[in-house]
Amino acid sequence: MPVMDEFKEEREKIKNGSFQDKAKYFWCYYKYHTIVVICAIGLIVLLIHDVVTQKDTAFFAALLNSVSLGGEEVTTPFMEDFAEYFNIDLNEYQVTFDSTMDLGADAANELATSSSQRLLVYTSAGEIDVIVGGEDVFPTQANQGMFYDLREILTEEQIARYEPYFYYVDQAYIDLLDSDASYDVNFVAPEAPDPDKPEEMEEPIPVGIYVTDCEKLTNVYYFSGDYAAIGVMINSSHVETAIQFIEYLFE
């Protein structure tokens, strides 16, 4: 029998066949097309959902080398309490406390490497508003010139309140680390000045605030070492909210 006659006969069988026969025929010849269409529709729906449900960021805190002291059972109420305190509608805005970045002491550590890369991306994009860290990580960030001079963003009343807790860096030391001399193969960076002794610095600048005794924070997150400090990123998009967060911790 010629091929065309067989094709016509097959079509006639399908035409007059049961729904089950038609379904089998369709799936046999069009299953790959169907799968592609379903996947495409699913991707479009997912993208639309992300666009529609995406919230504007109201505040982003990076809690470096920290450990949550109870998981979401304590971190979620902490976030919600802060949002409620300053009337941030979590249905419209996103508040993030990211404690997943661990820079570690081992540069070859995979987690430390990925955390460093994420931190670089976030800071370059201006997504992070504040960094909180212990003595194992905060000095490095503070001496890279990443934080605001607090005297530029705090009121006189706030300065008077927080000055006893100020963490200082020496601008002269930062300039040295950023100078051409630092690129010399024989350059050895001197020890960073003591952040608690601004009187011994050439150009002391308060860039951080000790939050070691702020139980609202330390009851939720653990930071290694003798202290924890917070700094406001110099390219923060939400400086006022960052200051409000500091007020919240000390309230």
Secondary structure, 3 states (H helix, E strand, C coil): CCHHHHHHHHHHHHHHCCHHHHHHHHHHHHHHHHHHHHHHHHHHHHHHHHHHHCCEEEEEEEECCEEECCCHHHHHHHHHHHHHHCCCCCCCEEEEEECCCCCCCCCCCHHHHHHHHHHHHHHHCCCCCEEEEECCCHHHHHCCCCECCHHHCCCHHHHHHHHHHEEEEEHHHHHHHCCHHHHCCCCCCCCCCCCCCHHHCCCEEEEEEECCCCHHHHCCEEECCCCEEEEEECCCCCHHHHHHHHHHHHC
